[in-house]
Amino acid sequence: MSIVLIDSVSAAVTGSQGFSVPSLGQSVGLKSSGLAGSEVVTIQVEVNGTFIDLVEGGATITLTVANPHRTINGSGIYRVTKLSTAGAVTVTAG
């Protein structure tokens, strides 16, 4: 079952609805469509009630034109954000 986090939107999204990865050993796949050029969707995780950018190896985890899919491993509450984009962007989790 997929959840639509961003539904065909070109305006900035400061925080989609949250989605959870319930326990260690489980994962959720994210998929974006509609990004162009250097546009990105940033993945965030909730830490102590505040969402922060998800970082791996010192780099913020994003969805891009070249890498529109990402698997989130590990329990937690996550969401996605994006700046304004040239075209409508959709992001799903599931």
C-alpha positions as CSV (number, residue, x, y, z in Angstrom):
1,M,0.0,0.0,0.0
2,S,1.4,3.4,-1.0
3,I,0.9,6.7,0.8
4,V,1.0,9.9,-1.3
5,L,3.3,12.4,0.6
6,I,3.4,15.1,-2.1
7,D,0.6,15.0,-4.7
8,S,1.6,16.7,-7.9
9,V,2.7,20.0,-6.4
10,S,5.1,22.6,-7.8
11,A,4.9,24.9,-4.8
12,A,7.3,24.5,-1.8
13,V,6.4,21.8,0.7
14,T,7.8,22.5,4.2
15,G,6.7,19.2,5.6
16,S,4.6,16.4,4.2
17,Q,2.5,14.2,6.4
18,G,4.7,11.9,8.5
19,F,5.1,8.2,7.8
20,S,6.6,5.6,10.0
21,V,9.0,2.7,9.8
22,P,7.7,0.7,12.8
23,S,10.7,-1.3,13.8
24,L,14.3,-2.2,13.1
25,G,14.5,-4.7,10.3
26,Q,11.6,-3.1,8.4
27,S,11.9,-0.6,5.6
28,V,9.8,1.8,3.5
29,G,10.5,2.7,-0.1
30,L,10.2,6.3,-1.3
31,K,9.6,7.3,-4.9
32,S,9.6,10.7,-6.6
33,S,8.5,11.8,-10.0
34,G,8.5,15.2,-11.8
35,L,11.8,16.5,-10.5
36,A,14.0,18.3,-13.0
37,G,17.6,19.4,-13.2
38,S,19.1,19.9,-9.7
39,E,15.7,19.9,-7.9
40,V,15.6,17.7,-4.8
41,V,13.2,16.3,-2.2
42,T,14.8,16.1,1.3
43,I,14.1,13.3,3.6
44,Q,13.7,14.2,7.3
45,V,13.5,12.2,10.5
46,E,11.8,13.2,13.8
47,V,14.2,13.5,16.7
48,N,12.9,14.6,20.1
49,G,9.7,16.1,18.5
50,T,11.6,18.0,15.8
51,F,12.2,17.0,12.2
52,I,15.8,17.3,11.0
53,D,17.4,16.3,7.7
54,L,18.3,12.7,7.5
55,V,22.1,12.4,7.1
56,E,24.2,9.4,6.0
57,G,28.0,9.6,5.8
58,G,27.8,13.4,6.3
59,A,25.5,14.0,3.4
60,T,21.8,14.9,3.5
61,I,19.6,12.1,2.1
62,T,17.6,13.4,-0.9
63,L,15.6,12.1,-3.9
64,T,16.8,13.5,-7.2
65,V,16.3,13.2,-10.9
66,A,19.2,10.7,-11.1
67,N,18.1,8.9,-7.8
68,P,14.3,9.1,-7.5
69,H,14.1,6.0,-5.3
70,R,15.3,5.5,-1.7
71,T,14.7,2.8,0.9
72,I,14.5,4.0,4.5
73,N,15.7,1.4,7.0
74,G,15.3,1.8,10.7
75,S,12.4,2.7,13.0
76,G,11.2,6.3,13.2
77,I,8.8,8.9,12.0
78,Y,9.9,10.5,8.7
79,R,8.6,13.2,6.3
80,V,9.8,14.9,3.1
81,T,10.2,18.5,2.1
82,K,11.0,20.4,-1.1
83,L,11.5,23.9,-2.5
84,S,9.4,25.2,-5.4
85,T,9.9,23.2,-8.5
86,A,9.5,23.9,-12.2
87,G,6.9,21.2,-12.6
88,A,4.5,19.2,-10.4
89,V,6.3,16.7,-8.2
90,T,4.8,13.6,-6.6
91,V,6.3,11.6,-3.8
92,T,5.0,8.3,-2.5
93,A,6.0,6.0,0.4
94,G,5.2,2.3,0.5
